[in-house]
């Protein structure tokens, strides 16, 4: 049995101010153990690594975009930040469907050599082809709470002077039905601006389950980018102003520590 798994679930996104706007989509995500990618490619007919298929994963769409193994990239970031590593690195993301795909947020669960969770890497993509990550040390707990300041332009309808609060229920076992949760609250100086999240339950990663997930989530074939632009149109029609895009950060990864949060 693979550590990697399939997580059908629901993504929600609620803008609270200055104009309320909500969305809810059924999606499915894959939890991919980066040590299992080649074995998954060999074992599954409907999943491919770096190749076209019904469902696929391309590591060069993550990290620095190079051919350097993705796990090596993540471990280099952990080592540079002085965070214990040496164990599994597992990625939670939407897969590519029929060759297309876009991940606004990819979550990397990073573990020590003893298997305990040591950090979470939040990789954020915007629709302008830019990518930035936030690396935050984590306690090995059933529920992980973390926070950081926003440092990367994402939505043209959101200011930059904001903070993120993450609440995570990481995948802890290979038991079918186990829940995984990713909640992100966005606040300004006066309070909550946006609340977003994903909640799903584990299924075994098999060809049968992949095909059923694809049939049950037809909009994912149309593409996440299409859905993002569709929702952006509604935001614009509601009168939301577009914020100017600043230069992207000089560094590709922001390392968040208690000291940086206090500053």
C-alpha positions as CSV (number, residue, x, y, z in Angstrom):
1,X,0.0,0.0,0.0
2,X,1.3,3.5,-0.9
3,X,1.6,6.3,1.6
4,X,0.3,8.5,-1.2
5,X,-3.4,8.8,-1.4
6,X,-6.4,10.4,-3.1
7,X,-8.5,13.0,-1.2
8,X,-11.9,14.0,-2.7
9,X,-13.3,17.0,-0.9
10,X,-14.6,20.5,-0.9
11,X,-12.8,23.9,-1.3
12,X,-14.5,27.0,0.1
13,X,-13.5,30.6,-0.3
14,X,-15.4,33.5,1.4
15,X,-14.5,37.1,1.0
16,X,-16.0,39.1,3.9
17,X,-15.1,42.6,3.1
18,X,-15.4,45.2,1.6
19,X,-17.9,43.2,-0.5
20,X,-19.0,39.7,0.4
21,X,-18.3,36.9,-2.1
22,X,-18.3,33.2,-1.7
23,X,-17.5,30.1,-3.7
24,X,-17.6,26.4,-3.1
25,X,-16.3,23.7,-5.4
26,X,-16.0,19.9,-5.2
27,X,-12.4,18.9,-6.1
28,X,-10.0,16.2,-5.4
29,X,-6.3,16.4,-4.4
30,X,-3.5,13.9,-4.3
31,X,-1.2,13.4,-1.4
32,X,2.1,12.4,-3.1
33,X,5.0,11.0,-1.1
34,X,8.0,12.3,-3.1
35,X,9.8,9.0,-2.6
36,X,7.0,7.1,-4.3
37,X,6.6,9.1,-7.5
38,X,8.5,6.6,-9.8
39,X,6.7,3.6,-8.2
40,X,3.3,5.3,-8.7
41,X,4.2,6.0,-12.3
42,X,5.0,2.3,-12.8
43,X,2.0,0.9,-10.9
44,X,-0.9,3.0,-12.1
45,X,-2.3,3.2,-15.7
46,X,-4.2,6.5,-15.2
47,X,-1.4,8.3,-13.4
48,X,1.8,9.4,-15.0
49,X,4.9,11.3,-13.9
50,X,6.0,14.1,-16.4
51,X,3.8,12.5,-19.1
52,X,0.3,13.1,-20.5
53,X,-2.4,11.0,-18.9
54,X,-5.8,11.3,-17.4
55,X,-4.1,12.3,-14.2
56,X,-0.5,13.4,-14.0
57,X,2.1,15.2,-11.9
58,X,5.0,17.3,-13.2
59,X,7.6,18.1,-10.5
60,X,9.0,21.0,-12.7
61,X,5.7,22.8,-12.1
62,X,6.8,23.2,-8.4
63,X,9.9,24.4,-6.5
64,X,12.4,26.2,-8.7
65,X,11.1,24.6,-11.9
66,X,14.3,22.8,-12.6
67,X,15.0,19.1,-13.1
68,X,16.6,18.9,-9.6
69,X,14.5,16.3,-7.7
70,X,11.8,18.1,-5.8
71,X,12.5,16.4,-2.5
72,X,16.2,17.5,-2.8
73,X,15.0,21.1,-3.3
74,X,12.8,21.0,-0.3
75,X,15.4,19.4,1.9
76,X,17.9,22.1,0.8
77,X,15.5,24.8,2.0
78,X,15.0,22.9,5.3
79,X,18.7,22.6,5.8
80,X,19.3,26.3,5.0
81,X,16.7,27.2,7.6
82,X,18.2,24.9,10.2
83,X,15.1,22.7,10.4
84,X,15.4,19.0,11.0
85,X,14.7,16.8,8.0
86,X,15.7,13.4,6.6
87,X,12.2,11.9,6.6
88,X,9.4,11.8,4.1
89,X,8.3,14.9,2.2
90,X,4.6,14.6,1.2
91,X,2.9,17.0,-1.1
92,X,-0.9,17.8,-1.2
93,X,-2.0,19.4,-4.5
94,X,-4.4,19.1,-7.3
95,X,-3.1,16.9,-10.1
96,X,-2.9,17.8,-13.7
97,X,-6.0,16.6,-15.6
98,X,-5.5,15.7,-19.3
99,X,-2.3,17.7,-19.3
100,X,-3.7,20.9,-17.8
101,X,-3.7,22.2,-14.2
102,X,-3.0,25.0,-11.9
103,X,-2.3,25.0,-8.1
104,X,-3.0,28.2,-6.2
105,X,-1.6,26.5,-3.1
106,X,0.5,23.4,-2.7
107,X,1.3,22.1,0.8
108,X,4.5,20.2,1.5
109,X,4.5,18.2,4.8
110,X,8.2,17.8,5.8
111,X,9.3,15.2,8.4
112,X,12.3,14.5,10.5
113,X,14.2,11.2,10.1
114,X,12.1,9.7,12.9
115,X,8.9,10.5,11.0
116,X,7.7,13.4,13.1
117,X,6.5,16.5,11.3
118,X,9.1,19.3,11.4
119,X,7.8,21.9,9.0
120,X,5.2,22.8,6.5
121,X,6.1,24.5,3.2
122,X,3.2,26.5,1.6
123,X,3.9,27.0,-2.1
124,X,1.7,29.8,-3.7
125,X,1.2,30.4,-7.4
126,X,-0.4,33.4,-8.8
127,X,-2.0,33.7,-12.3
128,X,0.9,35.9,-13.5
129,X,3.3,32.9,-13.6
130,X,5.0,33.7,-10.4
131,X,5.6,31.4,-7.4
132,X,6.6,32.0,-3.8
133,X,6.8,29.8,-0.7
134,X,6.5,30.2,3.0
135,X,8.5,27.7,5.2
136,X,7.2,27.4,8.8
137,X,8.5,25.1,11.5
138,X,5.7,22.8,12.8
139,X,4.9,20.8,15.9
140,X,4.1,17.1,15.4
141,X,0.4,17.4,16.4
142,X,-3.0,16.3,15.1
143,X,-3.8,20.0,14.5
144,X,-1.1,22.5,13.4
145,X,-1.6,26.2,13.8
146,X,0.8,28.7,12.1
147,X,0.9,32.3,10.9
148,X,2.9,34.6,8.8
149,X,2.8,38.0,7.1
150,X,1.8,38.1,3.4
151,X,4.8,38.8,1.2
152,X,3.6,37.8,-2.3
153,X,1.0,39.2,-4.6
154,X,-1.7,36.7,-5.3
155,X,-5.2,38.1,-6.1
156,X,-5.6,41.5,-7.9
157,X,-8.5,42.2,-5.5
158,X,-6.4,41.8,-2.3
159,X,-4.1,44.2,-0.5
160,X,-0.5,43.3,0.4
161,X,-0.7,44.5,4.0
162,X,-2.3,41.3,5.3
163,X,-1.5,38.3,7.5
164,X,-2.2,34.6,7.1
165,X,-3.3,32.2,9.8
166,X,-3.1,28.5,8.9
167,X,-4.9,25.7,10.6
168,X,-4.0,22.3,9.4
169,X,-5.0,18.7,10.0
170,X,-2.1,16.9,8.4
171,X,-2.5,13.4,7.0
172,X,-1.4,11.1,9.7
173,X,-2.0,7.5,8.4
174,X,-3.0,5.5,5.4
175,X,-6.4,4.6,6.8
176,X,-9.2,5.0,4.3
177,X,-11.6,7.8,5.4
178,X,-8.9,9.7,7.3
179,X,-9.6,13.5,7.0
180,X,-7.2,16.2,5.9
181,X,-7.9,19.9,6.3
182,X,-6.2,23.0,5.2
183,X,-7.7,26.3,6.4
184,X,-6.3,29.8,5.7
185,X,-7.7,32.9,7.3
186,X,-6.5,36.3,5.9
187,X,-6.7,39.4,8.1
188,X,-5.9,43.1,7.9
189,X,-5.4,45.5,10.8
190,X,-9.2,45.6,11.4
191,X,-10.0,41.9,11.3
192,X,-10.9,39.0,8.9
193,X,-10.9,39.7,5.2
194,X,-11.1,36.2,3.8
195,X,-11.5,32.6,4.9
196,X,-10.6,29.7,2.6
197,X,-10.1,26.0,3.1
198,X,-10.1,22.5,1.8
199,X,-11.4,19.4,3.6
200,X,-11.3,15.9,2.2
201,X,-11.2,12.3,3.1
202,X,-8.7,9.7,2.1
203,X,-9.2,7.0,-0.6
204,X,-6.7,4.5,-1.8
205,X,-4.8,5.8,-4.8
206,X,-5.9,3.3,-7.5
207,X,-6.9,3.5,-11.1
208,X,-10.5,2.8,-10.2
209,X,-10.6,5.6,-7.7
210,X,-8.8,8.0,-10.0
211,X,-11.4,7.4,-12.8
212,X,-14.3,7.7,-10.4
213,X,-12.8,11.0,-9.0
214,X,-12.5,12.4,-12.5
215,X,-16.0,11.5,-13.4
216,X,-17.3,13.1,-10.2
217,X,-15.4,16.3,-10.7
218,X,-16.0,17.3,-14.4
219,X,-15.1,21.0,-13.9
220,X,-11.5,20.1,-13.0
221,X,-11.1,19.1,-16.6
222,X,-12.1,22.6,-17.7
223,X,-9.3,23.9,-15.5
224,X,-8.8,25.8,-12.2
225,X,-7.6,28.9,-14.0
226,X,-10.9,29.1,-15.9
227,X,-12.7,29.0,-12.5
228,X,-10.4,31.6,-11.0
229,X,-11.1,34.0,-13.9
230,X,-14.8,33.3,-13.8
231,X,-14.9,34.2,-10.1
232,X,-12.7,37.3,-10.7
233,X,-15.3,38.5,-13.2
234,X,-18.0,38.4,-10.5
235,X,-15.7,40.3,-8.1
236,X,-15.1,43.0,-10.8
237,X,-18.8,43.3,-11.5
238,X,-19.4,43.8,-7.8
239,X,-17.2,46.9,-8.0
240,X,-14.1,45.5,-6.4
241,X,-11.0,47.6,-7.2
242,X,-7.9,46.0,-8.8
243,X,-4.7,46.4,-6.8
244,X,-1.4,47.2,-8.5
245,X,1.0,44.3,-8.7
246,X,4.3,44.9,-6.9
247,X,7.6,43.3,-7.9
248,X,7.8,39.7,-6.8
249,X,10.0,39.0,-3.7
250,X,13.7,38.8,-4.2
251,X,13.8,35.4,-2.5
252,X,11.7,32.4,-3.6
253,X,11.1,31.2,-0.1
254,X,10.2,33.2,3.1
255,X,11.4,31.4,6.2
256,X,9.0,32.2,9.0
257,X,10.4,31.9,12.6
258,X,9.0,33.1,15.9
259,X,11.5,36.0,15.8
260,X,10.3,37.1,12.3
261,X,6.7,37.0,13.5
262,X,7.5,39.1,16.6
263,X,9.3,41.6,14.4
